[in-house]
Structures are given as C-alpha cells and as structure tokens.
Amino acid sequence: MTAIDYQKYETMDKTTLLNALLQEEEKQKQLCKQVSLQNELISYLTSQVRDRLEQGGSSLDMAIEQMKNGEVESFKNFDEYKKAMQKSDA
C-alpha cells in the first residue's frame, strides 16, 4: 500500500477535486464488491471443507464396522499384501 499524497489535492480546482472524489468512490465500490465476493467464496469453501470432514468421519465409521464384521482382508506382513495385490491385478 502506498502513502496518500494529500498535498496534490490541496492545489486542485473544484472540478478536478470532484472528479478525484468520484474516481476514489468508484474504486471503493469495486473494492467492496471484491471483498464481498471473497467473503462469499470463503464461506462456500468453509462449508465444503466442513462437509468433507463430516463425510470422512462416516467413511471411517463404515471402515471400522467392516473390520468388526470381518469384511476386509488382513495380511500378516507387507509381502503377503504385495502378493495379494499382484494376483488381483492379473
């Protein structure tokens, strides 16, 4: 952010000063619109993250339930796992 040069406004005539004011008000409107859009995006992303985290919890619960019911494969070591994965790829 740059410092405001108030001195340049001291020497302006009324018309030029009014135009400067109108330009700055327009810039302010654009910045407010941009901030509003940014806030909207942040709200949307926050809700998406919250939804995904909640879904992740239910997926974890489902995986635990599958393990309890014996619906998942288990292996004694990593070598057994690799062999099983090679068989499933073939």
C-alpha positions as CSV (number, residue, x, y, z in Angstrom):
1,M,0.0,0.0,0.0
2,T,1.3,3.4,-0.9
3,A,1.0,6.5,1.2
4,I,-1.6,9.1,0.2
5,D,-0.2,12.3,-1.2
6,Y,-2.6,14.8,0.3
7,Q,-0.6,17.7,-1.0
8,K,-1.6,17.1,-4.6
9,Y,-5.2,17.6,-3.6
10,E,-4.5,20.9,-2.0
11,T,-3.8,22.6,-5.3
12,M,-6.6,21.1,-7.4
13,D,-9.5,23.3,-8.6
14,K,-13.1,22.3,-7.7
15,T,-13.8,20.3,-10.8
16,T,-10.6,18.3,-10.7
17,L,-11.2,17.7,-7.0
18,L,-14.7,16.5,-7.6
19,N,-13.5,14.1,-10.3
20,A,-10.9,12.8,-8.0
21,L,-13.5,12.2,-5.3
22,L,-15.8,10.4,-7.8
23,Q,-12.9,8.2,-9.0
24,E,-12.0,7.2,-5.4
25,E,-15.6,6.4,-4.6
26,E,-15.8,4.2,-7.7
27,K,-12.5,2.4,-6.6
28,Q,-14.1,2.0,-3.1
29,K,-17.2,0.4,-4.6
30,Q,-15.1,-2.0,-6.6
31,L,-13.0,-3.0,-3.6
32,C,-16.2,-3.5,-1.5
33,K,-17.6,-5.7,-4.3
34,Q,-14.3,-7.7,-4.4
35,V,-14.3,-8.1,-0.6
36,S,-17.9,-9.3,-0.7
37,L,-17.1,-11.9,-3.4
38,Q,-14.0,-13.0,-1.5
39,N,-16.2,-13.4,1.7
40,E,-18.7,-15.4,-0.3
41,L,-16.0,-17.7,-1.6
42,I,-14.5,-18.2,1.8
43,S,-18.0,-19.1,3.2
44,Y,-18.5,-21.6,0.4
45,L,-15.1,-23.2,0.8
46,T,-15.6,-23.4,4.6
47,S,-18.9,-25.3,4.1
48,Q,-17.3,-27.6,1.6
49,V,-14.4,-28.4,4.0
50,R,-16.9,-29.0,6.8
51,D,-19.0,-31.3,4.6
52,R,-15.9,-33.3,3.5
53,L,-14.7,-33.7,7.1
54,E,-18.1,-34.9,8.2
55,Q,-18.1,-37.4,5.3
56,G,-14.6,-38.5,6.2
57,G,-15.9,-39.4,9.7
58,S,-18.7,-41.5,8.4
59,S,-16.3,-43.3,6.0
60,L,-14.1,-44.1,8.9
61,D,-17.0,-45.4,10.9
62,M,-18.0,-47.6,8.0
63,A,-14.5,-48.9,7.7
64,I,-14.4,-49.8,11.4
65,E,-17.7,-51.5,11.1
66,Q,-16.4,-53.5,8.1
67,M,-13.4,-54.6,10.1
68,K,-15.6,-55.7,13.0
69,N,-17.7,-57.8,10.6
70,G,-14.7,-59.4,9.0
71,E,-15.5,-57.9,5.6
72,V,-11.9,-56.8,5.0
73,E,-8.8,-58.7,4.1
74,S,-5.9,-58.8,6.6
75,F,-2.3,-59.8,6.0
76,K,0.4,-61.0,8.3
77,N,3.0,-58.8,6.6
78,F,3.6,-56.5,3.7
79,D,4.9,-59.3,1.5
80,E,1.6,-61.1,1.7
81,Y,-0.2,-57.8,0.9
82,K,2.0,-57.3,-2.2
83,K,1.3,-60.9,-3.4
84,A,-2.4,-60.4,-3.0
85,M,-2.3,-57.1,-4.9
86,Q,-0.3,-58.7,-7.7
87,K,-2.9,-61.5,-8.0
88,S,-5.8,-59.0,-8.1
89,D,-4.0,-57.0,-10.9
90,A,-3.6,-60.1,-13.1
